[in-house]
Structures are given as structure tokens and as C-alpha cells.
Amino acid sequence: MNIAEAKLQLINTIKAYSVRDRFGNYLLPPQDQRPLFLMGPPGIGKTAIVRQVAEELGIGLVSYSITHHTRQSALGLPKIVHKVYEDEEYDVSEYTMSEIISSVYDVMADTGLKEGILFLDEVNCASETLTPSMLQFLQFKTFGKHKVPDGWVIVTAGNPVEYNRNAKEFDVVIWDRLKRIDIGADFDAWKSYSYKTGIHPAVITYLEARRPNFYKIEETPSGKRFVTARGWTDLSRIISIYEGLGIDVDKALISQYIQHPETADDFASYYDLFNKYRSDYKIGEILAGTEDTVIQDRAKAAPFDEKLSLLGLLLDNVLADIAEVMKTEDIAAELVGLLRQVKEGADISEVIENEADMFYRFRRMGVLSADARLKYETVLEFLKAHEAFTDFTSVKSDFDGLVSDMKQAAAEARGKLDNLFAFVSKVWGEGQEMVILVTELTIGFYSSRFIAKYGCDAYYRNNDSLKLYERKLEILKKGEKLWQQSTM
């Protein structure tokens, strides 16, 4: 399955493990809750989805890489305790609490969260001295005598042996106690996630045209050559920062993230071409609906790669504006609830303290996305600026101003979106470029929400046509299959 499907499996499992009866007992007792094992090649986002799930479900997270641990740090250190058995005194060796288990209790104490995820990465790469303890942990959820607290789901991850020379194959006894989820690299799933976190348009359009270059690992006489989803994500982020600083993005930089020479060369060439398109096409004029016929004629005659790049540039501009609107929507929605508490008599200092506590506790666990962090910080900034208010009218006035600015930004983004559809329809008609545009807006995290709230007639019209086209294809395929069966 792809990474998005694996994330859904993870969410559903945690929800199922958390169900209790009316007496507070787990329907599936903790000792019978199988640990999850995310098995997949490196760099496809296994660790990322665990953080996302913890954030989305509002639960705790403790994360460790087993390769960084020895038997002592994972199991604890031996100590001598004095005990009496049947009137006889004995000195007995026991172990101190494992650092890993104690970290779970620390998070519970710091955050007040009683349920969470204990995530252990690279568990099938544990050292020889640690392997027996790891096998005991996977079977009984304990390190030594200390068990994982009830309510904490164990999630583990590892790489197949062909990708990691230190990885070990588990035997049937171990696999039979794990909930195994096999994950493969999938460009479409990664792209959908990337639209939420932000991805450079050059990376998206390049991979759209050259999908085989999204993920590959090759063994050569001089070592492994590879490119992973993580590599493309990290490259995208550094390109955006370099461009903001006015620093050239060259092959040397690209090769630091795309460690497959041919792919790095190919993308470096494409990036140079992409920047030429960015310079030649007047993106602002197109999205304002004022482009001249020279631009239209060039776009009509362009080869497909160039059309894809231009469409990526246009989409990136519009999606950036849409994302800002929807992020402000989320901030406003959070503020509405908090300001209602203040209006009804709650002390604003206490409201600020509670919001700050929630923010800091999730930030300490490292589960907050950039957007969630921005929301908390902006909300706290607004509240603190009004902490000394004497008349709630002034607070409401500033909030209304924020909402007014958001609606104005939404209207401008909607105008750009309408002009984008008009340009694509005028220049390329209802062909594959329109299909790509509708598809990208549909899968986009912020764009789908934006259109649902603010509407876009051209989107709905073309989306209906696309659905009808897909239905016709489905009918034709079924008809062809029936014809083939009848002639066999």
C-alpha cells in the first residue's frame, strides 16, 4: 500500500485499540494489542506519518531509533535489591527502568496525556546484544520488568533487508505477534501530502513528467545510488530558501539531495529550463487576465513539458494564495472559540495560559506541523496583544478586521483561480491540461477546502465534464472486456 493508505491503517488501529466499555476497560486488552510494524524502503515517510497521526489524534508521542541504543540504555542497568522469601533474606538483581519506558511516563507527566504512540524506528536493525530484549518487547510490551503503560500503542518501523545490510529477518514467531503494514513508494500519495506542506513547482512538474525518477535505489560497483521521497522533499525546501536568499541553485546542491547522478543531472537541466519559463511567461499578467496574444500563442505551440511547467508555475502562484487564506480561516476559527470564552467572563490571562500550555506540550513532543505551529503562535500573539483590554468592543473590532482582510484575500485568490481556468480553456481547451488542473485542485489539501467554501463555477463545470469522461472510459473498458470474453 502507499503511505497515505498506511497512515489511515495506523489511525484506524489506534482508534480501535482505544475503544473502552462502559466500565473503562479496553475492548481489546492492552496485552492483546499487536504492535504495528511499518515495513518499507527508506525515505518514503514512515516516521512522518507517525508524527502526523499523533498531531491529528491529539495524543502523545515518544520516538526512538533503536540503532542508537545499547542493551543497557534500552533495558536499564542492573541493581541489587534486598528481599525476604519465607523468612530468608536474599540479595536479588533487578534492572532500573528503561530510558524508553521512563520517557513515556515523562511525557504523560509533562502533558497530561494518558494515551499515545511509542514509536521505535529501525527495530530490525537492533544490535546483537539488544536483539533478545527487542524480541521480548515486541512479544510482551516490556523492557525487563517494566511494561509500556496502558493506552500507549507501540508502532515500529524497519527496512527490508535488501535496503539495509544491518536489517534482520524476523522469524514467524515474531511476525505472528505484529500487525505488519507493507508500504511502497507512490508518487501520487506523496504529491497529495506535499501540496499541504508546500513543494517547489519545479520538483512537482519534473516528477509529473518523469515519474520513474521519483524513487530508485541501485547497487553499483562504487556503492548505492539512490533518490527517495525524502530527498525530493528536502531538496524542494532548500530550493525555496535559496531562491528567497538569491543564492543560485546548481547541480552541486541538487546532488547533495538526489544521490543518483543521472537523475541529479536531469533535474538540474530541467530546473534551468523551468526558470527560463518563469522569466519568459508573465505569470502575474496571466492570473490577472491581461496576458497578450504572444503569450497565448507561445503556450498553444509549446511542447508538453513546457505546458506542464507553465501550468505548475500558475498553480503554484494560486495555491500559495489559497493556502494563506485557509490558514487564516483556521486561525480565525480557533480565535472565535477562545474569544467567546472571554466574552462570557473567562479571564483572558487564563485563556492565554491554557492555549500556551497546549501549544508547548505538543511542541515538546515534536508532533506539530509548520501550519499548526503558525496557528498557535498567531492566536497567542493576538490574545497577548489584547490581554490588557478594558472594552471587549476593541477586541472584536480587531478580530473583525482580521476576518475582513481574509475575505478580501479570498476574493483575490478566487479571481486568480477564475483567470487560470479562463487561460487554460482559451489556450488549451478541454484537453489533458484542463484534466491536470482540475485533478491538482481536487487533491490539494487547501484548494479543495477553498473551493468547497468559496466556490468556483469553472472548476465545478470542468469537474463534471471530467467525471462524465471518466465514466465513458469505464463503460468502454467494461464493453471491451465483455467483447474479449465473448470471443474467447
VENTAPE-V521656 format. One record per residue. N is the residue number from 1. RES is the residue in one small letter. PSI is psi in whole degrees, -180 to 180 (999 if undefined). Layout:
n=N res=RES psi=PSI
n=N res=RES psi=PSI
//
This chain:
n=1 res=m psi=163
n=2 res=n psi=177
n=3 res=i psi=-32
n=4 res=a psi=-41
n=5 res=e psi=-38
n=6 res=a psi=-39
n=7 res=k psi=-42
n=8 res=l psi=-40
n=9 res=q psi=-40
n=10 res=l psi=-46
n=11 res=i psi=-47
n=12 res=n psi=-38
n=13 res=t psi=-45
n=14 res=i psi=-41
n=15 res=k psi=-44
n=16 res=a psi=-42
n=17 res=y psi=-22
n=18 res=s psi=-7
n=19 res=v psi=134
n=20 res=r psi=159
n=21 res=d psi=-176
n=22 res=r psi=-11
n=23 res=f psi=1
n=24 res=g psi=7
n=25 res=n psi=141
n=26 res=y psi=133
n=27 res=l psi=-37
n=28 res=l psi=106
n=29 res=p psi=143
n=30 res=p psi=-37
n=31 res=q psi=-18
n=32 res=d psi=1
n=33 res=q psi=106
n=34 res=r psi=136
n=35 res=p psi=146
n=36 res=l psi=143
n=37 res=f psi=113
n=38 res=l psi=106
n=39 res=m psi=122
n=40 res=g psi=164
n=41 res=p psi=162
n=42 res=p psi=150
n=43 res=g psi=19
n=44 res=i psi=-4
n=45 res=g psi=22
n=46 res=k psi=-48
n=47 res=t psi=-39
n=48 res=a psi=-42
n=49 res=i psi=-29
n=50 res=v psi=-44
n=51 res=r psi=-43
n=52 res=q psi=-42
n=53 res=v psi=-44
n=54 res=a psi=-42
n=55 res=e psi=-47
n=56 res=e psi=-34
n=57 res=l psi=-9
n=58 res=g psi=38
n=59 res=i psi=170
n=60 res=g psi=165
n=61 res=l psi=128
n=62 res=v psi=127
n=63 res=s psi=133
n=64 res=y psi=149
n=65 res=s psi=121
n=66 res=i psi=-27
n=67 res=t psi=-16
n=68 res=h psi=5
n=69 res=h psi=148
n=70 res=t psi=175
n=71 res=r psi=-36
n=72 res=q psi=-44
n=73 res=s psi=-30
n=74 res=a psi=-42
n=75 res=l psi=-29
n=76 res=g psi=171
n=77 res=l psi=146
n=78 res=p psi=146
n=79 res=k psi=157
n=80 res=i psi=127
n=81 res=v psi=150
n=82 res=h psi=125
n=83 res=k psi=159
n=84 res=v psi=124
n=85 res=y psi=119
n=86 res=e psi=51
n=87 res=d psi=5
n=88 res=e psi=138
n=89 res=e psi=140
n=90 res=y psi=149
n=91 res=d psi=124
n=92 res=v psi=140
n=93 res=s psi=132
n=94 res=e psi=179
n=95 res=y psi=144
n=96 res=t psi=165
n=97 res=m psi=139
n=98 res=s psi=143
n=99 res=e psi=-38
n=100 res=i psi=-49
n=101 res=i psi=-41
n=102 res=s psi=-31
n=103 res=s psi=-35
n=104 res=v psi=-46
n=105 res=y psi=-35
n=106 res=d psi=-45
n=107 res=v psi=-41
n=108 res=m psi=-42
n=109 res=a psi=-40
n=110 res=d psi=-36
n=111 res=t psi=-20
n=112 res=g psi=2
n=113 res=l psi=127
n=114 res=k psi=-10
n=115 res=e psi=149
n=116 res=g psi=-168
n=117 res=i psi=128
n=118 res=l psi=108
n=119 res=f psi=122
n=120 res=l psi=115
n=121 res=d psi=153
n=122 res=e psi=41
n=123 res=v psi=-25
n=124 res=n psi=14
n=125 res=c psi=16
n=126 res=a psi=150
n=127 res=s psi=162
n=128 res=e psi=-37
n=129 res=t psi=-26
n=130 res=l psi=-19
n=131 res=t psi=-48
n=132 res=p psi=-39
n=133 res=s psi=-36
n=134 res=m psi=-41
n=135 res=l psi=-40
n=136 res=q psi=-41
n=137 res=f psi=-45
n=138 res=l psi=-31
n=139 res=q psi=-41
n=140 res=f psi=-1
n=141 res=k psi=34
n=142 res=t psi=147
n=143 res=f psi=112
n=144 res=g psi=-126
n=145 res=k psi=-1
n=146 res=h psi=121
n=147 res=k psi=159
n=148 res=v psi=133
n=149 res=p psi=145
n=150 res=d psi=143
n=151 res=g psi=-11
n=152 res=w psi=121
n=153 res=v psi=133
n=154 res=i psi=122
n=155 res=v psi=129
n=156 res=t psi=166
n=157 res=a psi=157
n=158 res=g psi=168
n=159 res=n psi=145
n=160 res=p psi=153
n=161 res=v psi=-27
n=162 res=e psi=-16
n=163 res=y psi=-16
n=164 res=n psi=116
n=165 res=r psi=-19
n=166 res=n psi=-7
n=167 res=a psi=147
n=168 res=k psi=149
n=169 res=e psi=130
n=170 res=f psi=152
n=171 res=d psi=175
n=172 res=v psi=-35
n=173 res=v psi=-41
n=174 res=i psi=-49
n=175 res=w psi=-33
n=176 res=d psi=-7
n=177 res=r psi=3
n=178 res=l psi=153
n=179 res=k psi=95
n=180 res=r psi=132
n=181 res=i psi=110
n=182 res=d psi=130
n=183 res=i psi=139
n=184 res=g psi=164
n=185 res=a psi=134
n=186 res=d psi=116
n=187 res=f psi=-44
n=188 res=d psi=-41
n=189 res=a psi=-42
n=190 res=w psi=-41
n=191 res=k psi=-43
n=192 res=s psi=-44
n=193 res=y psi=-38
n=194 res=s psi=-30
n=195 res=y psi=-26
n=196 res=k psi=-42
n=197 res=t psi=-16
n=198 res=g psi=123
n=199 res=i psi=143
n=200 res=h psi=135
n=201 res=p psi=-27
n=202 res=a psi=-38
n=203 res=v psi=-46
n=204 res=i psi=-49
n=205 res=t psi=-34
n=206 res=y psi=-49
n=207 res=l psi=-29
n=208 res=e psi=-36
n=209 res=a psi=-22
n=210 res=r psi=62
n=211 res=r psi=-35
n=212 res=p psi=-19
n=213 res=n psi=3
n=214 res=f psi=-44
n=215 res=y psi=123
n=216 res=k psi=142
n=217 res=i psi=122
n=218 res=e psi=140
n=219 res=e psi=127
n=220 res=t psi=165
n=221 res=p psi=-26
n=222 res=s psi=7
n=223 res=g psi=-175
n=224 res=k psi=140
n=225 res=r psi=133
n=226 res=f psi=160
n=227 res=v psi=133
n=228 res=t psi=170
n=229 res=a psi=-41
n=230 res=r psi=-41
n=231 res=g psi=-45
n=232 res=w psi=-40
n=233 res=t psi=-48
n=234 res=d psi=-38
n=235 res=l psi=-43
n=236 res=s psi=-45
n=237 res=r psi=-43
n=238 res=i psi=-32
n=239 res=i psi=-46
n=240 res=s psi=-40
n=241 res=i psi=-45
n=242 res=y psi=-44
n=243 res=e psi=-39
n=244 res=g psi=-32
n=245 res=l psi=-6
n=246 res=g psi=22
n=247 res=i psi=136
n=248 res=d psi=138
n=249 res=v psi=113
n=250 res=d psi=180
n=251 res=k psi=-35
n=252 res=a psi=-42
n=253 res=l psi=-47
n=254 res=i psi=-40
n=255 res=s psi=-19
n=256 res=q psi=-21
n=257 res=y psi=-35
n=258 res=i psi=91
n=259 res=q psi=46
n=260 res=h psi=103
n=261 res=p psi=-46
n=262 res=e psi=-41
n=263 res=t psi=-40
n=264 res=a psi=-43
n=265 res=d psi=-45
n=266 res=d psi=-44
n=267 res=f psi=-37
n=268 res=a psi=-42
n=269 res=s psi=-43
n=270 res=y psi=-41
n=271 res=y psi=-40
n=272 res=d psi=-43
n=273 res=l psi=-40
n=274 res=f psi=-42
n=275 res=n psi=-31
n=276 res=k psi=-44
n=277 res=y psi=-39
n=278 res=r psi=-34
n=279 res=s psi=-41
n=280 res=d psi=-45
n=281 res=y psi=133
n=282 res=k psi=87
n=283 res=i psi=-42
n=284 res=g psi=-41
n=285 res=e psi=-40
n=286 res=i psi=-45
n=287 res=l psi=-13
n=288 res=a psi=-7
n=289 res=g psi=24
n=290 res=t psi=17
n=291 res=e psi=152
n=292 res=d psi=174
n=293 res=t psi=-23
n=294 res=v psi=-44
n=295 res=i psi=-43
n=296 res=q psi=-45
n=297 res=d psi=-40
n=298 res=r psi=-43
n=299 res=a psi=-39
n=300 res=k psi=-41
n=301 res=a psi=-4
n=302 res=a psi=147
n=303 res=p psi=165
n=304 res=f psi=-41
n=305 res=d psi=-41
n=306 res=e psi=-40
n=307 res=k psi=-42
n=308 res=l psi=-41
n=309 res=s psi=-44
n=310 res=l psi=-44
n=311 res=l psi=-39
n=312 res=g psi=-41
n=313 res=l psi=-43
n=314 res=l psi=-46
n=315 res=l psi=-42
n=316 res=d psi=-42
n=317 res=n psi=-47
n=318 res=v psi=-45
n=319 res=l psi=-32
n=320 res=a psi=-43
n=321 res=d psi=-42
n=322 res=i psi=-43
n=323 res=a psi=-43
n=324 res=e psi=-40
n=325 res=v psi=-47
n=326 res=m psi=-32
n=327 res=k psi=-40
n=328 res=t psi=-36
n=329 res=e psi=-47
n=330 res=d psi=-39
n=331 res=i psi=-45
n=332 res=a psi=-40
n=333 res=a psi=-40
n=334 res=e psi=-41
n=335 res=l psi=-36
n=336 res=v psi=-49
n=337 res=g psi=-41
n=338 res=l psi=-41
n=339 res=l psi=-29
n=340 res=r psi=-39
n=341 res=q psi=-43
n=342 res=v psi=-44
n=343 res=k psi=-33
n=344 res=e psi=5
n=345 res=g psi=-5
n=346 res=a psi=146
n=347 res=d psi=125
n=348 res=i psi=-31
n=349 res=s psi=-38
n=350 res=e psi=-39
n=351 res=v psi=-43
n=352 res=i psi=-44
n=353 res=e psi=-43
n=354 res=n psi=-42
n=355 res=e psi=-41
n=356 res=a psi=-40
n=357 res=d psi=-44
n=358 res=m psi=-43
n=359 res=f psi=-50
n=360 res=y psi=-34
n=361 res=r psi=-39
n=362 res=f psi=-32
n=363 res=r psi=-38
n=364 res=r psi=-34
n=365 res=m psi=-13
n=366 res=g psi=29
n=367 res=v psi=-8
n=368 res=l psi=132
n=369 res=s psi=168
n=370 res=a psi=-39
n=371 res=d psi=-42
n=372 res=a psi=-39
n=373 res=r psi=-43
n=374 res=l psi=-41
n=375 res=k psi=-50
n=376 res=y psi=-46
n=377 res=e psi=-39
n=378 res=t psi=-41
n=379 res=v psi=-46
n=380 res=l psi=-38
n=381 res=e psi=-44
n=382 res=f psi=-47
n=383 res=l psi=-44
n=384 res=k psi=-33
n=385 res=a psi=-19
n=386 res=h psi=17
n=387 res=e psi=-30
n=388 res=a psi=23
n=389 res=f psi=148
n=390 res=t psi=-17
n=391 res=d psi=118
n=392 res=f psi=-21
n=393 res=t psi=-38
n=394 res=s psi=-37
n=395 res=v psi=-47
n=396 res=k psi=-38
n=397 res=s psi=-45
n=398 res=d psi=-38
n=399 res=f psi=-42
n=400 res=d psi=-35
n=401 res=g psi=-41
n=402 res=l psi=-44
n=403 res=v psi=-39
n=404 res=s psi=-44
n=405 res=d psi=-39
n=406 res=m psi=-43
n=407 res=k psi=-36
n=408 res=q psi=-43
n=409 res=a psi=-37
n=410 res=a psi=-40
n=411 res=a psi=-40
n=412 res=e psi=-41
n=413 res=a psi=-40
n=414 res=r psi=-40
n=415 res=g psi=-43
n=416 res=k psi=-41
n=417 res=l psi=-43
n=418 res=d psi=-42
n=419 res=n psi=-33
n=420 res=l psi=-47
n=421 res=f psi=-40
n=422 res=a psi=-41
n=423 res=f psi=-48
n=424 res=v psi=-43
n=425 res=s psi=-42
n=426 res=k psi=-39
n=427 res=v psi=-41
n=428 res=w psi=-6
n=429 res=g psi=-149
n=430 res=e psi=27
n=431 res=g psi=-153
n=432 res=q psi=-28
n=433 res=e psi=-40
n=434 res=m psi=-38
n=435 res=v psi=-44
n=436 res=i psi=-45
n=437 res=l psi=-49
n=438 res=v psi=-42
n=439 res=t psi=-45
n=440 res=e psi=-39
n=441 res=l psi=-32
n=442 res=t psi=-41
n=443 res=i psi=-15
n=444 res=g psi=132
n=445 res=f psi=-48
n=446 res=y psi=-37
n=447 res=s psi=-39
n=448 res=s psi=-40
n=449 res=r psi=-40
n=450 res=f psi=-48
n=451 res=i psi=-38
n=452 res=a psi=-33
n=453 res=k psi=-45
n=454 res=y psi=-11
n=455 res=g psi=163
n=456 res=c psi=101
n=457 res=d psi=-41
n=458 res=a psi=-37
n=459 res=y psi=-50
n=460 res=y psi=-40
n=461 res=r psi=-47
n=462 res=n psi=-29
n=463 res=n psi=-39
n=464 res=d psi=-41
n=465 res=s psi=-40
n=466 res=l psi=-43
n=467 res=k psi=-41
n=468 res=l psi=-41
n=469 res=y psi=-44
n=470 res=e psi=-36
n=471 res=r psi=-41
n=472 res=k psi=-43
n=473 res=l psi=-42
n=474 res=e psi=-43
n=475 res=i psi=-42
n=476 res=l psi=-41
n=477 res=k psi=-41
n=478 res=k psi=-40
n=479 res=g psi=-41
n=480 res=e psi=-38
n=481 res=k psi=-43
n=482 res=l psi=-39
n=483 res=w psi=-42
n=484 res=q psi=-40
n=485 res=q psi=-36
n=486 res=s psi=-21
n=487 res=t psi=-1
n=488 res=m psi=999
//
